Amino acid sequence: MDYPITQQNRVRRIPARGAYDRDTIHAIVDEAILCHVGFVDAGQPYVIPTLHARDGDDILLHGAPASRLLKIAASGAPLCITCTLVDGIVVARSAFHSSMNYRSAVLLGIGAPITDPTEKWAALAAFTEHVIPGRWADSRTMSETEMNATSIVRVTVESASAKVRTGPPGDDEADYALPIWAGVLPLRTHSDAPVADPRLDQPVDVPGYLLNYKRPGQS
Ligand SMILES: Cc1cc2nc3c(=O)[nH]c(=O)nc-3n(C[C@H](O)[C@H](O)[C@H](O)COP(=O)(O)OP(=O)(O)OC[C@H]3O[C@@H](n4cnc5c(N)ncnc54)[C@H](O)[C@@H]3O)c2cc1C
């Protein structure tokens, strides 16, 4: 199922890199540990990094009720949510053709607060599970005070696009004869061994989901 291509979401530069299907867009959103939310406040654009979770086609955002991001997101103002994955540095023979391999998604939508306690509970679980699948069940149950201290916004995505670059540099034909190294330096999200809290008073095994932690889609 594709998002319709409109004036708002059409990738103009190198349109062959654009994708509008939900599978591609959702995979990027799920793999990205965080997103950036763009909004306009009093005529000034702001782009704020924050954690997100996906519920079907919708994006969930959460934070302190006093947060401007949450207040504006809940107000129904237009939002732009961007997720970016950098897969490699493309090292071309020329600086001009040097680039990056990436997968990015831009989602445009409108938010509304989630107030229903059951829906709010499911959303809170979704944030934890987005970061560490399996952690919600192991965490100490959230209190009502903690729930009340968290605002959650459901963003209904109205339009979205992905852009994906893969492969080697695209140098000028004449430059291939130059004695300059060119290629791709692959990059990926990597976790090191978990570091136990010094206040871990009891002997507790490191949960399996923290050992060899990978983002969804990573091999
Ligand atoms: C890691 C990274 C590095 C980049 N570096 C550069 C750079 O140095 N210079 C540069 O010009 N561009 C860079 N880009 C590409 C940049 O994101 C835009 O695609 C580019 O500015 C061209 O946009 P446009 O004029 O085609 O579309 P715009 O008119 O800016 O956007 C139109 C619509 O196209 C869609 N769109 C545009 N870009 C993306 C995207 N990246 N992902 C998903 N949807 C998108 C959106 O729906 C947007 O509303 C980079 C992208 C990434 C992810």
The ligand as an SDF file (V2000), in Angstrom:
LIG
                    3D

 53 58  0  0  0  0  0  0  0  0999 V2000
   22.1640   11.3210    5.7600 C   0  0  0  0  0  0  0  0  0  0  0  0
   21.6830   12.2110    4.6290 C   0  0  0  0  0  0  0  0  0  0  0  0
   22.5330   13.1410    4.0910 C   0  0  0  0  0  0  0  0  0  0  0  0
   22.1140   13.9780    3.0690 C   0  0  0  0  0  0  0  0  0  0  0  0
   22.9390   14.9590    2.6220 N   0  0  0  0  0  0  0  0  0  0  0  0
   22.5030   15.8310    1.7130 C   0  0  0  0  0  0  0  0  0  0  0  0
   23.2970   16.9560    1.3130 C   0  0  0  0  0  0  0  0  0  0  0  0
   24.4040   17.1760    1.7960 O   0  0  0  0  0  0  0  0  0  0  0  0
   22.7800   17.8060    0.3910 N   0  0  0  0  0  0  0  0  0  0  0  0
   21.5420   17.6330   -0.1450 C   0  0  0  0  0  0  0  0  0  0  0  0
   21.1090   18.4520   -0.9590 O   0  0  0  0  0  0  0  0  0  0  0  0
   20.7800   16.5850    0.2010 N   0  0  0  0  0  0  0  0  0  0  0  0
   21.2140   15.6960    1.1190 C   0  0  0  0  0  0  0  0  0  0  0  0
   20.4120   14.6630    1.5110 N   0  0  0  0  0  0  0  0  0  0  0  0
   19.1390   14.4870    0.7970 C   0  0  0  0  0  0  0  0  0  0  0  0
   18.0650   15.4300    1.3700 C   0  0  0  0  0  0  0  0  0  0  0  0
   17.4570   14.7460    2.4740 O   0  0  0  0  0  0  0  0  0  0  0  0
   16.9620   15.7700    0.3450 C   0  0  0  0  0  0  0  0  0  0  0  0
   16.4770   14.5890   -0.2300 O   0  0  0  0  0  0  0  0  0  0  0  0
   17.4990   16.7570   -0.6950 C   0  0  0  0  0  0  0  0  0  0  0  0
   17.6500   18.0270   -0.0880 O   0  0  0  0  0  0  0  0  0  0  0  0
   16.6070   16.8750   -1.9110 C   0  0  0  0  0  0  0  0  0  0  0  0
   15.3070   17.1840   -1.5380 O   0  0  0  0  0  0  0  0  0  0  0  0
   14.2810   17.5900   -2.7060 P   0  0  0  0  0  0  0  0  0  0  0  0
   14.5840   18.9730   -3.1700 O   0  0  0  0  0  0  0  0  0  0  0  0
   14.2080   16.4880   -3.6830 O   0  0  0  0  0  0  0  0  0  0  0  0
   12.9240   17.5530   -1.9410 O   0  0  0  0  0  0  0  0  0  0  0  0
   12.2060   18.6340   -1.0060 P   0  0  0  0  0  0  0  0  0  0  0  0
   11.5030   19.6160   -1.8780 O   0  0  0  0  0  0  0  0  0  0  0  0
   13.1290   19.1310    0.0590 O   0  0  0  0  0  0  0  0  0  0  0  0
   11.1710   17.7090   -0.3210 O   0  0  0  0  0  0  0  0  0  0  0  0
    9.9580   17.2960   -0.9750 C   0  0  0  0  0  0  0  0  0  0  0  0
    9.4530   16.0670   -0.3090 C   0  0  0  0  0  0  0  0  0  0  0  0
   10.3220   14.9900   -0.6620 O   0  0  0  0  0  0  0  0  0  0  0  0
   10.4110   14.0970    0.4100 C   0  0  0  0  0  0  0  0  0  0  0  0
   11.8360   13.9560    0.7800 N   0  0  0  0  0  0  0  0  0  0  0  0
   12.8610   14.7820    0.4770 C   0  0  0  0  0  0  0  0  0  0  0  0
   14.0100   14.3160    0.9980 N   0  0  0  0  0  0  0  0  0  0  0  0
   13.7040   13.1860    1.6450 C   0  0  0  0  0  0  0  0  0  0  0  0
   14.4520   12.2600    2.3800 C   0  0  0  0  0  0  0  0  0  0  0  0
   15.7780   12.3890    2.5520 N   0  0  0  0  0  0  0  0  0  0  0  0
   13.8060   11.1980    2.9090 N   0  0  0  0  0  0  0  0  0  0  0  0
   12.4810   11.0130    2.7430 C   0  0  0  0  0  0  0  0  0  0  0  0
   11.7170   11.8670    2.0540 N   0  0  0  0  0  0  0  0  0  0  0  0
   12.3150   12.9410    1.5130 C   0  0  0  0  0  0  0  0  0  0  0  0
    9.6130   14.6720    1.5710 C   0  0  0  0  0  0  0  0  0  0  0  0
    8.3230   14.0790    1.5920 O   0  0  0  0  0  0  0  0  0  0  0  0
    9.4920   16.1270    1.2120 C   0  0  0  0  0  0  0  0  0  0  0  0
    8.3400   16.7130    1.7660 O   0  0  0  0  0  0  0  0  0  0  0  0
   20.8070   13.8260    2.5250 C   0  0  0  0  0  0  0  0  0  0  0  0
   19.9490   12.8600    3.0680 C   0  0  0  0  0  0  0  0  0  0  0  0
   20.3760   12.0700    4.1190 C   0  0  0  0  0  0  0  0  0  0  0  0
   19.4080   11.0800    4.7000 C   0  0  0  0  0  0  0  0  0  0  0  0
  1  2  1  0
  2  3  1  0
  2 52  2  0
  3  4  2  0
  4  5  1  0
  4 50  1  0
  5  6  2  0
  6  7  1  0
  6 13  1  0
  7  8  2  0
  7  9  1  0
  9 10  1  0
 10 11  2  0
 10 12  1  0
 12 13  2  0
 13 14  1  0
 14 15  1  0
 14 50  1  0
 15 16  1  0
 16 17  1  0
 16 18  1  0
 18 19  1  0
 18 20  1  0
 20 21  1  0
 20 22  1  0
 22 23  1  0
 23 24  1  0
 24 25  2  0
 24 26  1  0
 24 27  1  0
 27 28  1  0
 28 29  2  0
 28 30  1  0
 28 31  1  0
 31 32  1  0
 32 33  1  0
 33 34  1  0
 33 48  1  0
 34 35  1  0
 35 36  1  0
 35 46  1  0
 36 37  1  0
 36 45  1  0
 37 38  2  0
 38 39  1  0
 39 40  1  0
 39 45  2  0
 40 41  1  0
 40 42  2  0
 42 43  1  0
 43 44  2  0
 44 45  1  0
 46 47  1  0
 46 48  1  0
 48 49  1  0
 50 51  2  0
 51 52  1  0
 52 53  1  0
M  END
$$$$
